[in-house]
Amino acid sequence: MRRSLAQTGALVFGAAFLLFGVLGLFVHNGMGMDANNETTGKLLGLFPVNLLHNIVHLAFGVWGIVASRSHAASRGFGRIGAVIYAVLVLMAFIDPTTFGLVPIGGNDIWLHAVLAAGLAYIGFAARDTTAHAHV
């Protein structure tokens, strides 16, 4: 089975979200609910995480992997994910603790901007190259 670029992108994003969601659980305070960017644990020493943050990453990971099964679902994952991560970038400037729930300040701002751009590409720009492929 050939995959479209959107499907491959959804699979890669999904696997990365799953990986970092699991790794975040092993970070000091990664299982706690501290949302303060200064005091919560940091994944790779850079990105503040807490339990809810890790659960969100795990959910995005599962969603990306499941969505990768079809081009349309992959584009939906990219589109909705891009909007969510763009809103998170803006939200980080308003309240970097997301109302005391999830730390999204510091290095998460630029990471979320990069994620929004990548997800936007697979959601809005990637074409279905498998539709006209000869089998």
Secondary structure by P-SEA (a helix, b strand, c coil): ccccaaaaaaaaaaaaaaaaaaaaaaccccccccccccccccccccccccaaaaaaaaaaaaaaaaacccaaaaaaaaaaaaaaaaaaaaaaaaccccccccccccaaaaaaaaaaaaaaaaccccccccccccc
